[in-house]
């Protein structure tokens, strides 16, 4: 699983750092870039609960990983062939649907392995952070030399490696697969606290799309080059390495709820800083907040879901979380902040992101129970 995370998050590192530059290079507007970027999470919002139910019912985690990664690898090769926005959108939809189950399936495998054999999820997932960092830095060098238009050829190579590695992941060992008559998603959604938790997580994480989609264009607008964009993204992910490795220990001391609030609280500070201080050097400094901000939110939320849902619905719970936050939240964020980018420029967009994240922070403070009540 360490090797899988290393490869898969290399793909995410390239997309996060350079997708907006690629889409801008082929002449798309800010709104069009937001629409394209929103397709990836929207596919997750629609498909991930379906993938999770299928996986829990039939025990197909490993097979789903391999099959969907192969489709994504081949689809990535066709993106440069699209010469219209409509065709590009169609290809990206297929690409997004294919990749939608990868992260939640991998997390479900890892969480089950850790619970049965011991260990620390963060110590495994940190290899994904390392892959993200290496890809963001190496991708900047590669694309500076070979051109941004070769980005999807690079993605195909990275996803091909991930496909090969997927055959080495642990086989799902649970034998009591979910019967068809079992409630699945409906059972989870009867939990009002969990529904509100997912809602505020989705609102909060939607603001990360202002960063993921438009930060490279924000830096370019401040005079930074492509290589500096790679350095900035790499610096943010470098700060994630110690945070991810230590998250388990910190969470034991502070608790899930406090760690979650720290994550979103630092996100509020970060977005407002980008709006208030439009300087590329200062932006690099505030990038160091990413490690604690994202990791605290991500690890705490995953753990809360794992504690809250019935044990036989673990994959369904994780895919529902991914669908609501990285899916629906990211889709809404990419679309909404794409429009704001066109009308308010990058600084206005980040200002709106800061206030939106503050609303989510207040909501989570009110609705999230402590760990001893998460099991109730």
Beta strands, then each sheet from edge to edge (+ up, - down):
end
